[in-house]
């Protein structure tokens, strides 16, 4: 089961916007109580009438299964929009977080401390993120394990289109200058991961580029460390140049982190 679930998570974390759940993974593996397992199955199949019937019969939309699994998260991993929306309409909590040692994948942290909110923050299909936020998803929900909020989750995404996710989180009130354990802000984090399109969006939204991490470095340090290695043909290179222009206009010391020749 661990191998199967890991496969689900690897694809879901890749966020291809397709159904990722293996057929051999059963709801009853996570929900030993029959009524809850039936609710999870109905949700993953998008059987809204059955969901309504089960809830009326006493099934708990927010009951926790093994490792803290919720029916809503189960439905998300199975990528069924009808079931997902129906559960949220009935009060499912998108901020419920998995237990620290979830699924025995503690080392990779694939599930530990994560929630529907953190998963949808990175999903290429922004319907999931928008719907989650509509029904109470917290754009500033802190993962107690990796100490990251959703805006950090999306700041190390590799696909260009996930800039849309960042903009949705910003519009929803995500804190722009929050710092993680290393003192990194989402702006610094984006630069560290060469997501200069996101760094530019954060700057435009009001992120403070003068904030320093715990080593005393601002975003300029990371720009000067990674910039010389960037390929001018890289799709993000024009954004890299735009970020530099913004930082110069704001009067930052652009020599920070430069190595002497």
ABEGO torsion letter per residue (X at the ends): XAAAAAAAAAAAAAGAGBBABBAABBAAAABABAAAAAAAAAAAAGBAAAAAAAAAAGBBAABBBBGGBBAAAAAAAAGBAAAAAAAAAAGBBAABBBBAABGGAAAAGAABGBBAAAAAAABABAAAAAAAAAAGBBAABBBAAAGBBAAAAAAABABAAAAAAAAAAAAAGBBAABBBAAGBBAAAAAAAAGBAAAAAAAAAAGBBAABBBAAGBBAAAAAAAAAAABBAABAAAAAAAAAAAAAAAAGBBAABGBBBX
